[in-house]
Amino acid sequence: MSLFEIVLANCIRARSQQDKQPHRVDTDLPTTRAMITRLAAVAALFAISILALDTAGERYERQLATNAVAATRQ
Protein backbone atom coordinates (compact mmCIF):
# COMPACT_ATOMS: atom_id res chain seq x y z
CA MET A 1 0.00 0.00 0.00
CA SER A 2 1.17 3.47 -0.71
CA LEU A 3 1.21 6.17 1.92
CA PHE A 4 -1.82 7.83 0.34
CA GLU A 5 -3.86 4.62 0.55
CA ILE A 6 -2.95 4.16 4.22
CA VAL A 7 -3.99 7.72 5.08
CA LEU A 8 -7.21 7.36 3.11
CA ALA A 9 -8.05 4.08 4.88
CA ASN A 10 -7.40 5.68 8.28
CA CYS A 11 -9.67 8.60 7.40
CA ILE A 12 -12.45 6.26 6.30
CA ARG A 13 -12.10 4.15 9.44
CA ALA A 14 -12.13 7.24 11.69
CA ARG A 15 -15.18 8.59 9.90
CA SER A 16 -17.07 5.31 10.31
CA GLN A 17 -16.20 5.25 14.02
CA GLN A 18 -17.42 8.82 14.34
CA ASP A 19 -20.70 8.00 12.59
CA LYS A 20 -21.48 5.24 15.09
CA GLN A 21 -21.56 7.72 17.98
CA PRO A 22 -24.75 9.75 18.53
CA HIS A 23 -24.37 13.26 17.21
CA ARG A 24 -25.58 16.32 19.09
CA VAL A 25 -26.19 19.41 17.02
CA ASP A 26 -25.64 21.87 19.85
CA THR A 27 -22.08 20.69 20.47
CA ASP A 28 -20.89 21.98 17.09
CA LEU A 29 -22.44 25.40 17.07
CA PRO A 30 -21.34 28.04 19.56
CA THR A 31 -24.07 29.51 21.70
CA THR A 32 -25.44 32.98 21.19
CA ARG A 33 -23.83 34.20 24.39
CA ALA A 34 -20.42 32.94 23.25
CA MET A 35 -20.81 34.67 19.90
CA ILE A 36 -21.81 37.95 21.54
CA THR A 37 -18.87 37.68 23.94
CA ARG A 38 -16.44 37.09 21.07
CA LEU A 39 -17.92 39.97 19.10
CA ALA A 40 -17.61 42.28 22.10
CA ALA A 41 -13.99 41.22 22.64
CA VAL A 42 -13.14 41.90 19.00
CA ALA A 43 -14.87 45.29 19.13
CA ALA A 44 -12.98 46.23 22.31
CA LEU A 45 -9.67 45.16 20.81
CA PHE A 46 -10.43 47.16 17.66
CA ALA A 47 -11.32 50.26 19.71
CA ILE A 48 -8.14 49.97 21.80
CA SER A 49 -6.06 49.60 18.63
CA ILE A 50 -7.61 52.72 17.12
CA LEU A 51 -7.05 54.66 20.35
CA ALA A 52 -3.40 53.58 20.52
CA LEU A 53 -2.76 54.50 16.88
CA ASP A 54 -4.50 57.85 17.31
CA THR A 55 -2.40 58.66 20.39
CA ALA A 56 0.79 57.67 18.60
CA GLY A 57 -0.18 59.84 15.64
CA GLU A 58 -0.80 62.86 17.86
CA ARG A 59 2.58 62.41 19.56
CA TYR A 60 4.28 62.12 16.18
CA GLU A 61 2.59 65.31 14.92
CA ARG A 62 3.59 67.13 18.11
CA GLN A 63 7.19 65.95 17.69
CA LEU A 64 7.25 67.12 14.07
CA ALA A 65 5.91 70.53 15.08
CA THR A 66 8.49 70.85 17.86
CA ASN A 67 11.32 69.89 15.52
CA ALA A 68 10.10 72.36 12.89
CA VAL A 69 10.05 75.22 15.42
CA ALA A 70 13.49 74.24 16.71
CA ALA A 71 14.86 74.12 13.16
CA THR A 72 13.66 77.66 12.40
CA ARG A 73 15.38 79.04 15.52
CA GLN A 74 18.81 77.76 14.53
C-alpha positions in Angstrom: 0.0 0.0 0.0 1.2 3.5 -0.7 1.2 6.2 1.9 -1.8 7.8 0.3 -3.9 4.6 0.5 -3.0 4.2 4.2 -4.0 7.7 5.1 -7.2 7.4 3.1 -8.0 4.1 4.9 -7.4 5.7 8.3 -9.7 8.6 7.4 -12.5 6.3 6.3 -12.1 4.2 9.4 -12.1 7.2 11.7 -15.2 8.6 9.9 -17.1 5.3 10.3 -16.2 5.3 14.0 -17.4 8.8 14.3 -20.7 8.0 12.6 -21.5 5.2 15.1 -21.6 7.7 18.0 -24.7 9.7 18.5 -24.4 13.3 17.2 -25.6 16.3 19.1 -26.2 19.4 17.0 -25.6 21.9 19.9 -22.1 20.7 20.5 -20.9 22.0 17.1 -22.4 25.4 17.1 -21.3 28.0 19.6 -24.1 29.5 21.7 -25.4 33.0 21.2 -23.8 34.2 24.4 -20.4 32.9 23.3 -20.8 34.7 19.9 -21.8 37.9 21.5 -18.9 37.7 23.9 -16.4 37.1 21.1 -17.9 40.0 19.1 -17.6 42.3 22.1 -14.0 41.2 22.6 -13.1 41.9 19.0 -14.9 45.3 19.1 -13.0 46.2 22.3 -9.7 45.2 20.8 -10.4 47.2 17.7 -11.3 50.3 19.7 -8.1 50.0 21.8 -6.1 49.6 18.6 -7.6 52.7 17.1 -7.1 54.7 20.3 -3.4 53.6 20.5 -2.8 54.5 16.9 -4.5 57.9 17.3 -2.4 58.7 20.4 0.8 57.7 18.6 -0.2 59.8 15.6 -0.8 62.9 17.9 2.6 62.4 19.6 4.3 62.1 16.2 2.6 65.3 14.9 3.6 67.1 18.1 7.2 65.9 17.7 7.2 67.1 14.1 5.9 70.5 15.1 8.5 70.8 17.9 11.3 69.9 15.5 10.1 72.4 12.9 10.0 75.2 15.4 13.5 74.2 16.7 14.9 74.1 13.2 13.7 77.7 12.4 15.4 79.0 15.5 18.8 77.8 14.5 
